[in-house]
Amino acid sequence: MAARHFGRILFAGLWCLTGVLLLVAAALLGLALFGEAGSGGSRFVALGALWFWLSPGSLNLVQAVTERHLSVALWDHLVFPLVQQPAVLVFGLAGAALGTITWLLGRRGRA
């Protein structure tokens, strides 16, 4: 009984995280589309720029830890290209992927 209750809580938490990711993506999209409407263009902020604006020390720490303790290639070929992508794209794809996985897990649990 406790395992089933834990599973429901975990499932609800995954749906909440999905909602948060998609809400952040929608907010970033709105800012990009309507934030600079007066200047005649739109501006999508890169994930790394957003991260640096929110917490510059943590971005530098993640880079140092990844390069020193894991792999320089991991930073160069996976993390660095990811943080160069538009934040709206990263949050949107992460939310869509997590939502799909959660939906599939929910279908499997009912079958």
N, C-alpha and C positions, 0 to 999 in steps of 0.2 A: 504494500500500500504506500509506503514512504517513497519507494522508487518511482511509482507512478505519479505521485504528487510532485516529486523533484523534476520529473520529465515535463510535466505541464508548466511548471515555473520556468524551466529552461526554454521551452518552446515559446512561452509568452515573452521572455526576455529577448529571444532572437527576433521576434516580430517587432518589438519595441526598438531594437537596434537598427533593424531594417528601416523603420519609419524615420528614425533620427538621421540616418545616412541620406535617405531620399529627401528629407526636409532641408538638410544642409545643402544638398545639390540644388534643390529648387531655389533656395535663398541666394546661392551664389549665381545661379542663372539669372535670377531677377536683378541682382546688382549689376551683372555684366550687361544685361540688355537695357535696363532702364537707368542705371547709375550715371551713364555718360551720354544720355540721349541728347542733351543740349549741345554736346561737342560733335554730334553727327556720327559717332562710331560706338562700337561696343568693345569692351576689354575683358578678356577672361584672364583671371589671375592664376598663375602657376601654383601647384600644390606646395612647392618648396618656398615660394615667396610668401604664401599665406602662413605656412608653418613658421618661417623665420619672423614674420610680423607678430605672431602670437607668442612664440617662445624661441628666441634665437639661440639660447644656450642649449636647449634640448636637441635642436637640429644638429648643431656642431658636435654634441656628445654622441648622438646616434651615428654620425659619420665616423668619429674617432673609434668608437667601440666596434662598429662593423668592420672597419679596415684593420684594426689592430688584433681583434680577437676572433673574427670570423674569416673574412676574406676581402682583399682589396677588389678582386674581380666581382664579388657580390655587390659591393657598392657601385663599382664602375658600370656593370652591365645590367643591374636590376633596380637598385634603389635610386641611383642618380637619374636614370631616364624616367623613372616613375615620378619623381618630384618635379621634373620639368614639364609634366603634362598639366593641362588645365585642371584645377581643383574640382570644378563642376563635373568633369568627365570621370575623374577618379572616384569621387563620392557617389555619383550616379551609377557607375558600373558596379561598385562595391555593394551598394544598396540593392540593385537589381539581382546580382548574383546571390547575395545572402537571402533575399526574398524568395528566389527560385529554390534554393536549397531548403529553406524552411518549409516552403509549400510542399515540396517533394517529401520531406520527412513527415509532415502532417498527413499526407495521403497514405504513406506507408504505414503509419500508426493506426489509421482507420481501417485499413484493408485486412 
